[in-house]
Structure formats: structure tokens, C-alpha cells
């Protein structure tokens, strides 16, 4: 039978097989290309990668079934020759049984052999399914190979993640055309000596319309400086944000106080012509690692806090004014704090808020400061008049955003305003770890948030006042 020849070839490493209608199999010819011919059938030998060349007179249905069997064997990774032989035994036994049944039916009923084979094919569909075959598919691949592939992919993922964490890959600045601005023109690497406290990378906005995006990384911090052309800024809690200075304008008025004394008041305010939409992206793993510091002195600017879906807890927006006063001078600094407390808990109390500000890192059990928003400063200076027309002069420096646009993707549990208290170390400056954000020293505003002395002197002189009376 053809089965014997076919099995013997498999045991030698058969890569191709064929079948015929004769009983015994004899070798008719052997070529130098590992091709042999048996009973007029061509068989190609090689590794266990089965190939099949059917004879011209093979039954089409039988040929289709043989090809299906071969394809299943070929697609079974790691198939051993003995397993292939065992499967082939069952397959050939089935074919022979079907042929015998077809011939017997043809003799008894006088029907054509082709019709009998068609009936046998219909009955054998379920029998083929019952043949034991090795499991196939992605789920049955070699576990060792799968483990090696997973380890290789893990290493590649770690390398890609490390590259993504580098500052040059965390910072993206685009111009008005949407093209990315080269990093070396907008990213300044900090310089520091060994042992000094880490300082942030500086991101500066280019001229013209631009958009800035700085990603989060626990090991790097950034100081973002946007300008009048910046339309949007995206940042994480590892960044601080500072906007451009506005234009200082001075107005002069006169009045009479409750004692009947005449005074002259010089009011200095700051106006802006630009607006920038700021988005602070916060994931649960970011909270407690850093505190974002954002300058929002321009009332046209907006701040939106976009929390990840996994972030829970209660979100509080607390407005706070700290004061620093002497007999002749007083100043008030306005800030807003975004604070997270435990889910389901009550709104943060005033006592808890002041205790939180007194900490070094803005964290207590179940309470975290996520962001500190600098809203500006208002200061009043009173000096004796030397013009002979008024008893004294008042200089009012008003640079506070009284209508900040702050929104959140999570509803606020509470929006509160707390006043300064003498027993809390927040008067004048923010506690350690919360250095107030202020514009550059060389700009219109100084480190304390008040206008620079030279600019104020010019304003006084333009208004016909003596800046010397105000200490400038």
C-alpha cells in the first residue's frame, strides 16, 4: 500500500509526500536533487517541511484532504517525526477505510465509484475532526521561545522609556506653522557644581506664535518661561511657569482723608495684551513628588488642571493672602493652592491648611499640595509730601489677578478663601519649599513681586512727582 512508502519516507525526514492508487510502493527513479519517483509519483526529500506533488489522476477531493493534512503538519511548530508518523498512520488508515467502504458500496448497490466516494467524504468529515492532533495557534507556542521574546521586548521597552525621560524628549516647542523648534534654541541645561542642590532645566519660548509642552519626569524639573506669543502651555507638576511682564501704567489722584489732610495717590498697575491657556497634567503617581508653581498674574490667562482617570480624592481650591506690614508700608501677596485630601473626607479646615503650609514639602497624612498659583502682589507706601500742596503721598502698586480663571477636570470639593494669621510662618514670603514665583530680576517686576525701582522712578517723574519721597 502507498501508506508504507509514505511512512518510511517520513522516518527519513520527509518534506514532501504523495499517494497513488496502487498497493505496493517501489522506487522507480532517484534524482540527484533529492527527488524520487514512486509509482509515477514525484516526492521531494528534505527537512521536515512537507511538500506534496500530486499525480495527474488523483481524486480532487482526496487531494484537497491530503493538502489540508500536510498544511496542518507544516504549521505545527516543534513537531517531532514520530508524532508526524503517528498522525499520518491515523490519516492513512482513515483514507483506506473510506476507499474500502466506497468499493464495497459500489459492488453492492451497483453505484458508480465516484458517487460512493462522495458519500464517504460526507460521512468522514466528523471522523477527521476526531483525529488526535497537536494543539496549534499562538497560545500553544513554545513557552521558552515566548519567554525569550518577552524578555527582549521588555529590554526594548525600558530603553525606549529611558529615552523618553530625557529632557530633550520631554520638551516640545512648536512655532506658528506647527514645526518643532530645535531643542538647543529653547532648552537650557543647568550648570551646577557637585554637591549643590539640583536646579531646573529652563525652557524659553521663541519669538512669534508658539506652543510649549513639557512632560513629567520625577528626576527632572523645569522652569518654563513663556512670552506674549505663547498660545498654549502643557506642563506637569515637575515644572514651574512664569509669564511675561505687562506694561506698567501710572495714574495720579488727590483726596482728603478723615482728618482733613490732603494727599496725593500714585497708582501703578500692569496691563497685558496677550493671553495663554495653561494645562497642568496630573496623574496619581505624580502627586506628592513635586509641587507645580504657576504664575497667573494676567487675568486673560487661564489654568486648567487635567487629572488622570485613576486620580481620586477630594480636590480643594484655596485662595490665600499673606501680608507684610510696617508703620509706613504694607504689602499683600495673593496665591491659590490646589490641594488633594482623602476620598470621602470633609473639606480641608483652616487649621489643616495652615499646618500644611508650615510643612517643608507640602504634605501631611492624606493631604497633598498639587500646585501653588501666584496671583500677584499689592503694596502701599506712604511718605511725607514735599510739594507744599499735600500732607503726604501714597504709592499704590496694584498687580493682583482678582479674577483668576482656574478650572479642573475633577469637581472642586470646596473653594475657600483663608486670611493670613500672625501665628503662621507665611507672612511676607511662602515657607521653605514654596519659594514664591516672581518675574525675572531684569524685568519690570523685582524679586518681591513689586515694580523695579528704576521703572517706578520713571513713572513718578512722568507724573510730576518726586520719587525720592518714596525711597526710589
Secondary structure, DSSP 8 states (H G I E B T S, - for coil): -HHHHHHHHHHTTBSB----S-SS--EEEE-TTSEEEETTEEEEB-SS--B----TTS-HHHHHHHHHHHHHHHTSTT--HHHHHHHHHHHHHHHHHHHHHHHHHHHHH---HHHHHHHHHHHHHHHHHHS-----SGGGS-HHHHHHHHHHHHHHHHHHHHHHTSHHHHEEEEETTS-B--HHHHEE-----TTS----EEEE--SSSEEEEE---TT--EEEE--TTEEEEEE-TTEEEE----EEEEEEEEEE-TTS-EEEEEEEEEE-S---EEEEEE-GGGBTTB-EEEE--STT-EEEEEE-TT--SEEEEEEEEEEEE-SSEEEEEEEEEEEEE-TT-----HHHHHHHHTSSSSEETTEEEEEEEEEEEEEEEEEE--SSS-SEEEEEEEEE-SS-EEEESS-EEEEEEEE--TTSTTSSS--TT-------TTSSB-TTSSB-HHHHHHHHHHTT--GGGGT-
